[in-house]
Amino acid sequence: MSRVRGFAKWLLEFVLRSAPRHCEQWARAMLHELDFIEGDWAALFWALGSVAAIFRHCGRELVRMGFRRREEADMKETAKNVGWVFAGVVLSAVLVVCAAMLFHLAEYFYPPMNQSIPWPTWLVVFFLPETLFVIGTVRLWHKRKPMAVGVLLAALIFATHFAMHIVSHFRG
């Protein structure tokens, strides 16, 4: 078998493997018909015409199948990204809880801290976690952008909460 006829056969076999189920029988018939075509170039033109006919008949279904696969891949990627954003928010919440526990532990060992100016409180409860949020966002941005977005989202929510707390409790 010459290379030209081999390519024609390979082309029709590829279309047979890729064709939707309702077009397989037609593609298989065209592949078997190839054995009865005389001349290698005539066989190649037969294969090209067969591929064109199959695509005209089944092409819409093939295009829909391709879009469906791409949409499924996009949905899987989105699901992964949502998971990483959620992981970033949870990680940030754990950091805030740890900072609050650190503050209460410091308050337990040093009771006058509660009656003094609130700057140590702000340092431990707000600035330490926010600094870690910013560092984490910068470090994660290139490798795990969705997780960095989650950390940044939690940092913005925490900063807004802290600002509202200061405004509502400020006695000036």
Number of C-alpha atoms within 10 A of each C-alpha: 7 8 9 15 21 13 16 24 20 14 17 24 17 13 21 22 12 13 20 16 11 10 17 17 13 15 24 16 11 21 22 12 13 21 11 9 15 9 10 18 13 15 22 21 14 19 25 15 13 20 20 13 14 20 17 10 12 17 15 11 15 15 12 11 13 12 12 12 12 12 12 12 12 12 12 12 12 13 12 13 18 16 15 20 23 19 17 27 22 16 16 24 17 12 17 22 13 14 19 17 14 14 19 17 12 16 14 12 10 10 12 10 16 14 7 10 10 10 10 15 18 14 14 19 21 19 15 14 23 23 12 15 24 15 14 17 23 13 13 17 14 10 9 15 18 23 25 26 21 24 30 22 19 23 24 14 13 18 16 12 12 15 13 12 11 12 10 9 9 8 6 3
